[in-house]
Amino acid sequence: MKMNLPLLALAIGAFGIGVTEFSPMGMLPTIANDLGVSIPTAGILISAYAFGVLVGAPIMTLAFANLPRRRLLLLSMAIFTLGNLISALADSYTTLLIGRIITSFNHGAFFGVGAVVATSIVPPNKRAGAVAAMFSGLTFATIGGVPLASYIGSTIGWRVAFFGISIIGVITMLALRFSLPPLANTEKANIRHELSVLTRGPVLAALLLTVVGASSMFTVFTYIVPILQQETLASTTFVTAMLVLYGVGLAVGNVLGGRFADKSLYGTLVVSLVSVTVLLLLFSISMTSAWITAPLIFFWGVGSFAVVPPLQSLVVQEASEAPNLASAMNIGAFNLGNAVGAALGGAVISAGLGLPAVSIAGAATAILGLMMTVFLNRRRQTTQALA
């Protein structure tokens, strides 16, 4: 997918959002010590962000449904910048929590509306690739942005990291303003109609598939550090290298997912989910070997994010009459899958089944997603045949 200026602007915004979402995970001890709270209490900053994404997506999309798309994207990034500035200036845990919640409200609207905008500025056969181009910012955030922000937070100060993220917000606003046309709505949005489209069976099924697909990823990724430390007996340097390698895999998977989804959306989902299942099962029996773990983590990253462009395109496709709300809710569904996967992995560990079982649980979730994909594809083929 050849990158153009509007897609580049959207990718920069996705990069900033990715950094602000995940970097606090690497700064929790520093934040907790500085604000005088426990690490579990500081961890609420992460779960509060995820909850804010889930709630903010429909609120922002419906409240500003008739706003021109460029203006809504600018408003979203203004909220992003404000929230990170509040976080950077926070002198108490409560203020930081408020800043995180404000920041989260931009997430679903930006990715949801941004995905619709991305698909509208390219030919029909390039739509999944356009979504992948926008989401490339998110994958690059996992490779470099998040480790850098965590390093700055640990060495210079977490407030400096949030100031830096705010600057990304300003850059994104300028890039969007000068690269995108106004993108005024040709038809006024009907909120009742938007909500009715969201309740349709195919749309709900696509959203549920996103939850399951994300759960498969985060069941294991949430606990990848203790897995590498306790099972692989890896050093801190090796763990960091594996996180970067996984991020590289996400970037590659994002590109491949967008490219092949334009040719076969369901085929890309099937191949990706089968790959994730096999890789996680292999990981469960070989995680004690660093030499085997490294390539498995890379290819697992490829398979994990190859599902994102086709899933986002599927939701927009199924809700073509009112795609903005459904697209934004799909981002919320991804974050819900994050929480569900983390809870599933935690439950496996609490049950005393061991860390290898976490990888098996992730594979089982991928199998569930595969079964859902096959069912949805068969139903689509049946509907087309009847038509």
GUVEX-372358 format. One line per 4 residues: number of its first residue (from 0); their letters; for each residue z, x, y of C-alpha. Coordinates in nm, 2 decimals, padded with zeros to 4 digits. Layout:
<fivexs>
NUM = A = Z/X/Y; ...
</fivexs>
This chain:
<fivexs>
0 = MKMN = 00.00/00.00/00.00; -00.12/00.16/00.32; 00.17/00.15/00.57; 00.09/-00.01/00.91
4 = LPLL = 00.30/-00.02/01.22; 00.46/-00.37/01.17; 00.55/-00.28/00.81; 00.69/00.05/00.93
8 = ALAI = 00.91/-00.13/01.18; 01.03/-00.37/00.91; 01.10/-00.07/00.68; 01.31/00.10/00.95
12 = GAFG = 01.52/-00.21/00.98; 01.56/-00.23/00.60; 01.67/00.14/00.61; 01.94/00.07/00.86
16 = IGVT = 02.07/-00.24/00.68; 02.07/-00.04/00.35; 02.28/00.24/00.51; 02.53/00.00/00.67
20 = EFSP = 02.57/-00.20/00.35; 02.64/00.09/00.11; 02.77/00.38/00.31; 03.13/00.24/00.34
24 = MGML = 03.16/00.28/-00.04; 03.16/00.66/00.02; 03.40/00.63/00.32; 03.67/00.41/00.18
28 = PTIA = 03.94/00.68/00.13; 03.88/00.81/00.49; 03.88/00.46/00.64; 04.19/00.36/00.44
32 = NDLG = 04.38/00.67/00.55; 04.28/00.64/00.91; 04.37/00.27/00.94; 04.68/00.29/00.72
36 = VSIP = 04.57/00.05/00.45; 04.53/00.09/00.07; 04.19/00.16/-00.09; 04.18/-00.19/-00.25
40 = TAGI = 04.24/-00.34/00.09; 03.97/-00.12/00.24; 03.74/-00.24/-00.04; 03.76/-00.59/00.10
44 = LISA = 03.53/-00.46/00.38; 03.25/-00.44/00.11; 03.31/-00.78/-00.05; 03.35/-00.94/00.29
48 = YAFG = 03.00/-00.80/00.38; 02.85/-00.95/00.06; 03.01/-01.28/00.13; 02.88/-01.27/00.49
52 = VLVG = 02.53/-01.21/00.36; 02.55/-01.51/00.13; 02.69/-01.74/00.41; 02.49/-01.60/00.70
56 = APIM = 02.15/-01.62/00.53; 02.12/-02.01/00.54; 02.31/-02.04/00.87; 02.08/-01.79/01.06
60 = TLAF = 01.76/-01.92/00.90; 01.83/-02.29/00.97; 01.99/-02.25/01.31; 01.69/-02.05/01.44
64 = ANLP = 01.43/-02.21/01.23; 01.20/-02.29/01.52; 01.24/-01.95/01.69; 00.92/-01.73/01.69
68 = RRRL = 00.95/-01.49/01.40; 00.95/-01.18/01.61; 01.23/-01.31/01.83; 01.43/-01.40/01.53
72 = LLLS = 01.39/-01.06/01.38; 01.50/-00.91/01.72; 01.80/-01.14/01.73; 01.89/-01.03/01.38
76 = MAIF = 01.88/-00.66/01.47; 02.08/-00.73/01.79; 02.35/-00.88/01.57; 02.32/-00.58/01.34
80 = TLGN = 02.36/-00.34/01.64; 02.66/-00.53/01.79; 02.84/-00.55/01.46; 02.81/-00.17/01.40
84 = LISA = 02.92/-00.10/01.75; 03.23/-00.31/01.70; 03.29/-00.12/01.37; 03.25/00.21/01.55
88 = LADS = 03.50/00.11/01.82; 03.75/-00.05/01.58; 04.11/00.07/01.62; 04.25/-00.16/01.36
92 = YTTL = 04.16/-00.28/01.01; 04.11/-00.64/01.14; 03.87/-00.53/01.41; 03.67/-00.33/01.16
96 = LIGR = 03.66/-00.63/00.92; 03.53/-00.85/01.20; 03.26/-00.60/01.28; 03.15/-00.59/00.92
100 = IITS = 03.13/-00.97/00.89; 02.93/-00.99/01.21; 02.69/-00.72/01.09; 02.64/-00.90/00.76
104 = FNHG = 02.51/-01.21/00.92; 02.18/-01.03/01.01; 02.11/-00.92/00.65; 01.97/-01.23/00.48
108 = AFFG = 01.77/-01.35/00.79; 01.61/-01.01/00.84; 01.51/-00.95/00.48; 01.42/-01.32/00.43
112 = VGAV = 01.21/-01.37/00.74; 01.09/-01.01/00.73; 00.94/-01.06/00.38; 00.76/-01.37/00.50
116 = VATS = 00.62/-01.19/00.80; 00.52/-00.89/00.58; 00.32/-01.12/00.35; 00.16/-01.30/00.65
120 = IVPP = 00.01/-00.98/00.81; -00.18/-00.86/00.50; -00.45/-01.01/00.27; -00.33/-01.24/-00.01
124 = NKRA = -00.39/-00.97/-00.28; -00.16/-00.73/-00.10; 00.14/-00.95/-00.04; 00.38/-00.80/-00.31
128 = GAVA = 00.28/-00.46/-00.19; 00.37/-00.56/00.17; 00.71/-00.67/00.05; 00.75/-00.34/-00.13
132 = AMFS = 00.65/-00.15/00.19; 00.93/-00.33/00.38; 01.19/-00.27/00.10; 01.09/00.10/00.09
136 = GLTF = 01.33/00.14/00.38; 01.61/00.02/00.16; 01.53/00.26/-00.12; 01.51/00.55/00.12
140 = ATIG = 01.85/00.45/00.25; 01.99/00.50/-00.10; 01.82/00.84/-00.13; 01.92/01.00/00.20
144 = GVPL = 02.07/00.76/00.45; 02.38/00.66/00.25; 02.47/01.01/00.14; 02.43/01.14/00.49
148 = ASYI = 02.64/00.86/00.65; 02.91/00.91/00.39; 02.91/01.29/00.46; 02.93/01.23/00.83
152 = GSTI = 03.21/00.98/00.78; 03.41/01.22/00.56; 03.36/01.53/00.78; 03.32/01.42/01.14
156 = GWRV = 03.46/01.06/01.13; 03.36/00.72/01.00; 03.33/00.59/01.36; 03.06/00.84/01.43
160 = AFFG = 02.87/00.72/01.12; 02.88/00.36/01.25; 02.76/00.48/01.60; 02.46/00.65/01.42
164 = ISII = 02.38/00.33/01.24; 02.39/00.14/01.57; 02.12/00.37/01.70; 01.90/00.28/01.41
168 = GVIT = 01.94/-00.08/01.51; 01.82/00.00/01.87; 01.52/00.19/01.73; 01.43/-00.10/01.50
172 = MLAL = 01.44/-00.35/01.79; 01.20/-00.13/02.00; 00.97/-00.08/01.70; 00.96/-00.46/01.62
176 = RFSL = 00.91/-00.55/01.99; 00.60/-00.33/02.03; 00.44/-00.35/01.69; 00.47/-00.72/01.60
180 = PPLA = 00.28/-01.01/01.77; 00.50/-01.30/01.89; 00.44/-01.49/01.56; 00.52/-01.83/01.71
184 = NTEK = 00.57/-02.11/01.46; 00.26/-02.33/01.44; 00.47/-02.62/01.31; 00.82/-02.71/01.40
188 = ANIR = 01.06/-02.65/01.11; 01.22/-02.95/00.95; 01.57/-02.86/00.84; 01.59/-03.15/00.59
192 = HELS = 01.26/-03.04/00.45; 01.37/-02.68/00.42; 01.68/-02.78/00.23; 01.48/-03.02/00.00
196 = VLTR = 01.24/-02.74/-00.09; 01.54/-02.52/-00.17; 01.66/-02.78/-00.43; 01.34/-02.78/-00.63
200 = GPVL = 01.37/-02.67/-00.99; 01.12/-02.38/-00.97; 01.28/-02.24/-00.65; 01.63/-02.26/-00.80
204 = AALL = 01.50/-02.10/-01.12; 01.35/-01.81/-00.92; 01.68/-01.77/-00.72; 01.88/-01.77/-01.05
208 = LTVV = 01.64/-01.51/-01.19; 01.72/-01.29/-00.89; 02.09/-01.32/-00.95; 02.05/-01.22/-01.32
212 = GASS = 01.82/-00.93/-01.24; 02.06/-00.79/-00.97; 02.35/-00.84/-01.21; 02.18/-00.62/-01.47
216 = MFTV = 02.15/-00.34/-01.22; 02.50/-00.36/-01.06; 02.69/-00.41/-01.39; 02.63/-00.04/-01.46
220 = FTYI = 02.56/00.10/-01.11; 02.90/-00.01/-00.98; 03.07/00.21/-01.23; 02.82/00.49/-01.26
224 = VPIL = 03.05/00.75/-01.10; 03.34/00.70/-01.35; 03.08/00.68/-01.63; 02.95/01.02/-01.53
228 = QQET = 03.29/01.17/-01.47; 03.46/01.05/-01.78; 03.18/01.03/-02.04; 02.93/01.29/-01.92
232 = LAST = 03.22/01.51/-01.79; 03.00/01.58/-01.49; 03.10/01.78/-01.18; 03.10/01.64/-00.83
236 = TFVT = 02.77/01.82/-00.76; 02.61/01.67/-01.07; 02.73/01.32/-00.98; 02.59/01.35/-00.63
240 = AMLV = 02.26/01.47/-00.77; 02.24/01.18/-01.01; 02.30/00.93/-00.73; 02.02/01.09/-00.53
244 = LYGV = 01.80/01.09/-00.84; 01.87/00.72/-00.90; 01.77/00.65/-00.54; 01.44/00.84/-00.59
248 = GLAV = 01.39/00.62/-00.90; 01.45/00.31/-00.69; 01.19/00.42/-00.44; 00.93/00.48/-00.71
252 = GNVL = 01.01/00.15/-00.88; 00.97/-00.03/-00.55; 00.62/00.11/-00.50; 00.52/00.04/-00.86
256 = GGRF = 00.67/-00.31/-00.85; 00.48/-00.40/-00.54; 00.15/-00.26/-00.67; 00.15/-00.41/-01.01
260 = ADKS = 00.30/-00.75/-00.90; -00.01/-00.81/-00.69; -00.20/-00.79/-01.02; 00.04/-00.97/-01.25
264 = LYGT = 00.37/-01.09/-01.11; 00.52/-01.21/-01.44; 00.38/-00.92/-01.63; 00.55/-00.68/-01.39
268 = LVVS = 00.88/-00.86/-01.44; 00.85/-00.85/-01.82; 00.77/-00.48/-01.84; 01.04/-00.39/-01.59
272 = LVSV = 01.32/-00.59/-01.77; 01.21/-00.46/-02.11; 01.23/-00.11/-01.97; 01.57/-00.16/-01.82
276 = TVLL = 01.70/-00.31/-02.15; 01.58/-00.01/-02.36; 01.70/00.25/-02.11; 02.05/00.10/-02.08
280 = LLFS = 02.08/00.08/-02.46; 01.98/00.45/-02.48; 02.22/00.53/-02.20; 02.51/00.37/-02.39
284 = ISMT = 02.47/00.61/-02.69; 02.37/00.92/-02.50; 02.58/00.93/-02.18; 02.78/01.22/-02.31
288 = SAWI = 02.47/01.45/-02.27; 02.39/01.56/-01.92; 02.04/01.66/-02.03; 01.96/01.31/-02.16
292 = TAPL = 02.15/01.13/-01.89; 01.94/01.27/-01.60; 01.60/01.14/-01.70; 01.75/00.81/-01.82
296 = IFFW = 01.91/00.75/-01.48; 01.58/00.82/-01.30; 01.38/00.59/-01.51; 01.65/00.33/-01.50
300 = GVGS = 01.63/00.34/-01.12; 01.25/00.29/-01.15; 01.29/-00.02/-01.37; 01.58/-00.16/-01.18
304 = FAVV = 01.39/-00.18/-00.85; 01.05/-00.26/-00.98; 01.17/-00.62/-01.02; 01.26/-00.67/-00.65
308 = PPLQ = 00.91/-00.71/-00.50; 00.79/-00.96/-00.77; 01.12/-01.15/-00.75; 01.09/-01.18/-00.37
312 = SLVV = 00.73/-01.28/-00.39; 00.80/-01.53/-00.66; 01.06/-01.71/-00.44; 00.82/-01.72/-00.15
316 = QEAS = 00.54/-01.85/-00.38; 00.75/-02.13/-00.53; 00.88/-02.23/-00.18; 00.54/-02.19/00.00
320 = EAPN = 00.59/-02.50/00.21; 00.92/-02.37/00.35; 00.95/-02.00/00.26; 01.19/-01.87/00.53
324 = LASA = 01.51/-02.03/00.40; 01.42/-01.97/00.04; 01.33/-01.61/00.11; 01.66/-01.55/00.30
328 = MNIG = 01.86/-01.72/00.02; 01.70/-01.48/-00.23; 01.86/-01.20/-00.04; 02.19/-01.38/-00.07
332 = AFNL = 02.12/-01.43/-00.45; 02.07/-01.05/-00.48; 02.41/-00.99/-00.32; 02.56/-01.26/-00.55
336 = GNAV = 02.41/-01.07/-00.84; 02.58/-00.76/-00.70; 02.92/-00.93/-00.72; 02.85/-01.09/-01.06
340 = GAAL = 02.74/-00.76/-01.21; 03.04/-00.57/-01.07; 03.27/-00.84/-01.21; 03.10/-00.83/-01.55
344 = GGAV = 03.13/-00.45/-01.57; 03.49/-00.47/-01.46; 03.57/-00.73/-01.72; 03.42/-00.51/-02.00
348 = ISAG = 03.64/-00.22/-01.88; 03.95/-00.44/-01.85; 03.90/-00.56/-02.20; 03.93/-00.20/-02.33
352 = LGLP = 03.57/-00.19/-02.47; 03.50/00.14/-02.31; 03.25/00.26/-02.05; 02.95/00.28/-02.30
356 = AVSI = 03.00/-00.10/-02.34; 02.93/-00.14/-01.97; 02.58/-00.02/-02.02; 02.54/-00.25/-02.32
360 = AGAA = 02.65/-00.54/-02.10; 02.39/-00.45/-01.84; 02.12/-00.44/-02.11; 02.24/-00.79/-02.23
364 = TAIL = 02.20/-00.92/-01.88; 01.85/-00.77/-01.86; 01.76/-00.95/-02.19; 01.88/-01.28/-02.03
368 = GLMM = 01.65/-01.22/-01.73; 01.37/-01.14/-01.97; 01.42/-01.47/-02.16; 01.42/-01.66/-01.83
372 = TVFL = 01.10/-01.48/-01.71; 00.91/-01.57/-02.03; 01.03/-01.93/-02.01; 00.93/-01.96/-01.64
376 = NRRR = 00.59/-01.81/-01.71; 00.52/-02.05/-02.00; 00.62/-02.34/-01.79; 00.38/-02.22/-01.52
380 = QTTQ = 00.10/-02.19/-01.76; 00.17/-02.53/-01.90; 00.17/-02.69/-01.56; -00.16/-02.52/-01.47
384 = ALA = -00.32/-02.64/-01.79; -00.21/-02.99/-01.73; -00.34/-02.97/-01.37
</fivexs>
